[in-house]
C-alpha cells in the first residue's frame, strides 16, 4: 500500500465506506481479473480521501459490466451507490497497460 498526504484516522463513516469499497475492488480483481499484482494507493487530502486500487488483470468491457448487472451481480453498482451516498464518487477505469483502476474519492466532511 502506498500512502500520500497527512495520514490520520478519519471519521468512522468515511473509513467504513473506504474499507468496504476498497475490499470490493480487491475481491472483484481476484475473482474475475486473474491479476498478478494489486496495488492500493491512499491519498489523504485536506478535504478528501482518494483511494485507488490498481490491478494488472484482464480488465473488463462496458458490455461485460452490463451483462453482469443483468445477471444479478451488483458489486460495481453497489460501490458507486455507496460512494454517492457519502457525497463522493467511484470510477472504474481501464489501465493503459491492461487491468483496471478503481478510483474512489470521498469528502472528509458530511455532504
GROMACS elastic network, one bead per residue, 0.5 to 0.9 nm:
[ bonds ]
;  ai    aj funct       b0    kb
    1    39     6  0.62354   500
    1    41     6  0.57214   500
    1    42     6  0.76512   500
    2    39     6  0.78136   500
    2    40     6  0.62949   500
    2    42     6  0.63404   500
    2    43     6  0.84389   500
    3     6     6  0.88552   500
    3     7     6  0.74413   500
    3    40     6  0.84639   500
    3    41     6  0.56649   500
    3    43     6  0.56650   500
    3    44     6  0.75992   500
    4     7     6  0.71697   500
    4    41     6  0.79441   500
    4    42     6  0.63188   500
    4    44     6  0.61110   500
    4    45     6  0.82230   500
    5    42     6  0.84371   500
    5    43     6  0.55509   500
    5    45     6  0.57673   500
    5    46     6  0.81597   500
    6    43     6  0.81143   500
    6    44     6  0.55499   500
    6    45     6  0.69265   500
    6    46     6  0.78876   500
    7    42     6  0.88740   500
    7    43     6  0.80803   500
    7    44     6  0.58845   500
    7    45     6  0.88506   500
    8    44     6  0.77326   500
    9    12     6  0.84532   500
    9    15     6  0.79723   500
   10    13     6  0.82321   500
   10    14     6  0.63892   500
   10    15     6  0.59217   500
   10   108     6  0.72944   500
   11    14     6  0.54523   500
   11    15     6  0.62800   500
   11    16     6  0.86148   500
   11   108     6  0.73346   500
   11   109     6  0.82037   500
   12    15     6  0.50731   500
   12    16     6  0.59152   500
   12    17     6  0.85096   500
   13    16     6  0.50737   500
   13    17     6  0.60895   500
   13    18     6  0.85235   500
   13    86     6  0.81801   500
   14    17     6  0.52236   500
   14    18     6  0.60631   500
   14    19     6  0.84417   500
   14    49     6  0.84345   500
   14    86     6  0.75889   500
   14   106     6  0.71394   500
   14   107     6  0.79288   500
   14   108     6  0.67882   500
   14   109     6  0.86000   500
   15    18     6  0.51897   500
   15    19     6  0.59695   500
   15    20     6  0.85445   500
   16    19     6  0.51505   500
   16    20     6  0.61119   500
   16    21     6  0.85117   500
   17    20     6  0.52500   500
   17    21     6  0.60070   500
   17    22     6  0.83093   500
   17    79     6  0.87344   500
   17    82     6  0.69548   500
   17    83     6  0.71787   500
   17    86     6  0.78555   500
   17   106     6  0.86324   500
   18    21     6  0.52909   500
   18    22     6  0.58292   500
   18    23     6  0.83294   500
   18    49     6  0.84642   500
   18    50     6  0.89344   500
   18    51     6  0.72950   500
   18    83     6  0.84253   500
   18   104     6  0.77616   500
   18   105     6  0.88076   500
   18   106     6  0.79096   500
   19    22     6  0.51713   500
   19    23     6  0.59501   500
   19    24     6  0.85458   500
   20    23     6  0.51071   500
   20    24     6  0.61768   500
   20    25     6  0.86994   500
   20    79     6  0.81121   500
   21    24     6  0.51069   500
   21    25     6  0.63012   500
   21    26     6  0.87945   500
   21    78     6  0.86493   500
   21    79     6  0.55220   500
   21    80     6  0.85472   500
   21    82     6  0.78304   500
   21    83     6  0.80211   500
   21    90     6  0.86930   500
   21   104     6  0.80347   500
   22    25     6  0.51069   500
   22    26     6  0.63405   500
   22    27     6  0.86450   500
   22    40     6  0.83296   500
   22    51     6  0.75075   500
   22    52     6  0.78635   500
   22    53     6  0.68899   500
   22    79     6  0.88696   500
   22   102     6  0.82163   500
   22   104     6  0.83478   500
   23    26     6  0.51616   500
   23    27     6  0.60552   500
   23    28     6  0.84755   500
   24    27     6  0.50799   500
   24    28     6  0.59612   500
   24    29     6  0.84764   500
   24    75     6  0.71396   500
   24    76     6  0.83559   500
   24    79     6  0.75582   500
   25    28     6  0.52174   500
   25    29     6  0.61761   500
   25    30     6  0.87149   500
   25    53     6  0.66478   500
   25    54     6  0.89045   500
   25    75     6  0.87508   500
   25    76     6  0.84510   500
   25    79     6  0.86050   500
   25   101     6  0.88568   500
   25   102     6  0.66352   500
   26    29     6  0.51366   500
   26    30     6  0.62401   500
   26    31     6  0.85919   500
   26    38     6  0.74525   500
   26    40     6  0.89372   500
   26    53     6  0.71295   500
   26    54     6  0.88267   500
   26    55     6  0.83423   500
   27    30     6  0.52037   500
   27    31     6  0.60279   500
   27    32     6  0.84176   500
   28    31     6  0.51130   500
   28    32     6  0.57667   500
   28    33     6  0.73553   500
   28    75     6  0.80971   500
   28    76     6  0.89028   500
   29    32     6  0.54668   500
   29    34     6  0.67763   500
   29    35     6  0.66721   500
   29    38     6  0.80216   500
   29    54     6  0.89998   500
   29    55     6  0.67428   500
   29    56     6  0.88668   500
   29    57     6  0.70816   500
   29    59     6  0.85571   500
   29    99     6  0.88625   500
   29   100     6  0.82457   500
   30    33     6  0.60287   500
   30    34     6  0.58021   500
   30    35     6  0.65374   500
   30    38     6  0.87938   500
   30    57     6  0.85606   500
   31    34     6  0.69638   500
   32    35     6  0.86195   500
   32    57     6  0.83301   500
   32    58     6  0.82398   500
   32    59     6  0.85767   500
   33    55     6  0.80825   500
   33    56     6  0.80139   500
   33    59     6  0.60650   500
   33    60     6  0.80026   500
   33    99     6  0.75230   500
   33   100     6  0.86875   500
   34    56     6  0.82267   500
   34    57     6  0.51961   500
   34    58     6  0.66959   500
   35    38     6  0.68771   500
   35    55     6  0.59786   500
   35    56     6  0.51275   500
   35    58     6  0.71460   500
   35    99     6  0.77026   500
   36    55     6  0.77601   500
   36    56     6  0.63410   500
   36    57     6  0.67860   500
   37    54     6  0.81958   500
   37    55     6  0.58226   500
   37    56     6  0.58581   500
   37    57     6  0.77986   500
   38    53     6  0.69028   500
   38    54     6  0.55895   500
   38    56     6  0.68344   500
   38    57     6  0.86526   500
   39    52     6  0.80390   500
   39    53     6  0.57530   500
   39    54     6  0.50957   500
   39    55     6  0.64413   500
   40    51     6  0.72605   500
   40    52     6  0.57179   500
   40    54     6  0.63965   500
   40    55     6  0.88924   500
   41    50     6  0.79792   500
   41    51     6  0.56611   500
   41    52     6  0.50661   500
   41    53     6  0.64871   500
   41    54     6  0.81881   500
   42    49     6  0.71098   500
   42    50     6  0.57206   500
   42    52     6  0.64834   500
   42    53     6  0.89178   500
   43    48     6  0.82354   500
   43    49     6  0.58316   500
   43    50     6  0.50375   500
   43    51     6  0.64139   500
   43    52     6  0.86494   500
   44    47     6  0.81643   500
   44    48     6  0.65954   500
   44    50     6  0.66602   500
   44    51     6  0.86771   500
   45    48     6  0.50229   500
   45    49     6  0.57929   500
   45    50     6  0.75644   500
   45   108     6  0.87034   500
   46    49     6  0.82490   500
   46   108     6  0.80715   500
   47   106     6  0.86175   500
   47   107     6  0.59095   500
   47   108     6  0.53368   500
   47   109     6  0.72369   500
   48    88     6  0.89197   500
   48   105     6  0.65833   500
   48   106     6  0.54684   500
   48   108     6  0.51208   500
   48   109     6  0.82010   500
   49   104     6  0.79078   500
   49   105     6  0.56550   500
   49   106     6  0.52556   500
   49   107     6  0.64069   500
   49   108     6  0.66530   500
   50   103     6  0.71522   500
   50   104     6  0.55582   500
   50   106     6  0.65587   500
   50   107     6  0.88897   500
   51   102     6  0.80047   500
   51   103     6  0.59743   500
   51   104     6  0.50478   500
   51   105     6  0.64523   500
   51   106     6  0.85108   500
   52   101     6  0.65521   500
   52   102     6  0.54499   500
   52   104     6  0.61464   500
   52   105     6  0.86927   500
   53   100     6  0.80359   500
   53   101     6  0.56044   500
   53   102     6  0.51230   500
   53   103     6  0.67546   500
   53   104     6  0.86724   500
   54    95     6  0.80169   500
   54    99     6  0.74059   500
   54   100     6  0.58916   500
   54   102     6  0.65908   500
   54   103     6  0.86272   500
   55    58     6  0.87503   500
   55    59     6  0.83485   500
   55    95     6  0.83171   500
   55    98     6  0.83201   500
   55    99     6  0.53118   500
   55   100     6  0.54996   500
   55   101     6  0.65854   500
   55   102     6  0.88274   500
   56    59     6  0.77554   500
   56    95     6  0.78907   500
   56    97     6  0.78347   500
   56    98     6  0.58140   500
   56   100     6  0.67882   500
   56   101     6  0.89914   500
   57    98     6  0.66146   500
   57   100     6  0.71115   500
   58    98     6  0.63688   500
   58    99     6  0.52379   500
   58   100     6  0.79894   500
   59    94     6  0.65927   500
   59    95     6  0.79858   500
   59    98     6  0.63576   500
   59   100     6  0.53138   500
   60    63     6  0.82010   500
   60    64     6  0.62362   500
   60    65     6  0.70731   500
   60    94     6  0.77401   500
   60    99     6  0.78671   500
   60   100     6  0.76883   500
   61    64     6  0.51628   500
   61    65     6  0.64285   500
   61    66     6  0.87223   500
   61    94     6  0.86852   500
   62    65     6  0.51212   500
   62    66     6  0.61926   500
   62    67     6  0.85859   500
   63    66     6  0.51278   500
   63    67     6  0.60961   500
   63    68     6  0.86005   500
   64    67     6  0.50704   500
   64    68     6  0.61362   500
   64    69     6  0.86372   500
   65    68     6  0.51679   500
   65    69     6  0.63052   500
   65    70     6  0.87824   500
   65    73     6  0.89104   500
   65    76     6  0.79895   500
   66    69     6  0.51011   500
   66    70     6  0.62926   500
   66    71     6  0.87074   500
   67    70     6  0.50862   500
   67    71     6  0.62711   500
   67    72     6  0.88774   500
   67    73     6  0.87443   500
   68    71     6  0.50535   500
   68    72     6  0.65218   500
   68    73     6  0.52598   500
   68    74     6  0.76126   500
   69    72     6  0.52328   500
   69    74     6  0.56053   500
   69    75     6  0.83868   500
   69    76     6  0.83405   500
   69    77     6  0.79738   500
   70    73     6  0.72647   500
   70    74     6  0.87738   500
   71    74     6  0.87854   500
   73    76     6  0.80177   500
   73    77     6  0.86120   500
   74    77     6  0.52264   500
   74    78     6  0.57563   500
   74    79     6  0.86359   500
   75    78     6  0.50094   500
   75    79     6  0.63242   500
   75    80     6  0.87276   500
   76    79     6  0.54225   500
   76    80     6  0.64128   500
   76    81     6  0.86720   500
   76    92     6  0.84384   500
   77    80     6  0.52002   500
   77    81     6  0.60690   500
   77    82     6  0.85715   500
   78    81     6  0.50557   500
   78    82     6  0.60609   500
   78    83     6  0.85786   500
   79    82     6  0.50396   500
   79    83     6  0.61461   500
   79    84     6  0.86150   500
   79    89     6  0.89906   500
   79    90     6  0.69668   500
   80    83     6  0.51554   500
   80    84     6  0.62059   500
   80    85     6  0.86241   500
   80    88     6  0.87587   500
   80    89     6  0.64636   500
   80    90     6  0.51978   500
   80    91     6  0.74355   500
   80   104     6  0.87911   500
   81    84     6  0.51317   500
   81    85     6  0.61245   500
   81    86     6  0.87582   500
   81    89     6  0.84176   500
   81    90     6  0.85075   500
   82    85     6  0.51237   500
   82    86     6  0.65485   500
   82    87     6  0.89503   500
   82    88     6  0.85054   500
   82    89     6  0.85671   500
   82    90     6  0.87054   500
   83    86     6  0.52394   500
   83    87     6  0.65142   500
   83    89     6  0.50495   500
   83    90     6  0.59922   500
   83   104     6  0.74192   500
   83   105     6  0.77191   500
   83   106     6  0.68831   500
   84    89     6  0.55093   500
   84    90     6  0.78346   500
   84   106     6  0.86772   500
   85    88     6  0.72658   500
   85    89     6  0.89504   500
   85   111     6  0.89550   500
   86    89     6  0.83696   500
   86   106     6  0.67701   500
   86   107     6  0.74609   500
   86   110     6  0.73270   500
   86   111     6  0.69239   500
   87   105     6  0.89576   500
   87   106     6  0.66316   500
   87   107     6  0.65245   500
   87   110     6  0.74410   500
   87   111     6  0.52781   500
   88   104     6  0.75078   500
   88   105     6  0.54618   500
   88   107     6  0.61330   500
   88   111     6  0.85682   500
   89   103     6  0.81348   500
   89   104     6  0.58569   500
   89   105     6  0.54655   500
   89   106     6  0.67070   500
   90   102     6  0.69372   500
   90   103     6  0.55708   500
   90   105     6  0.64355   500
   90   106     6  0.86133   500
   91   101     6  0.79987   500
   91   102     6  0.58053   500
   91   103     6  0.51807   500
   91   104     6  0.65091   500
   91   105     6  0.88493   500
   92   100     6  0.68348   500
   92   101     6  0.57394   500
   92   103     6  0.63672   500
   92   104     6  0.88332   500
   93    99     6  0.87130   500
   93   100     6  0.56657   500
   93   101     6  0.50587   500
   93   102     6  0.64051   500
   93   103     6  0.76784   500
   94    97     6  0.84501   500
   94    98     6  0.68380   500
   94    99     6  0.60528   500
   94   101     6  0.61396   500
   94   102     6  0.88668   500
   95    98     6  0.50489   500
   95    99     6  0.52358   500
   95   100     6  0.51606   500
   95   101     6  0.62261   500
   96    99     6  0.78755   500
   96   100     6  0.88147   500
  106   109     6  0.87419   500
  107   110     6  0.70571   500
  107   111     6  0.73183   500
  108   111     6  0.88406   500
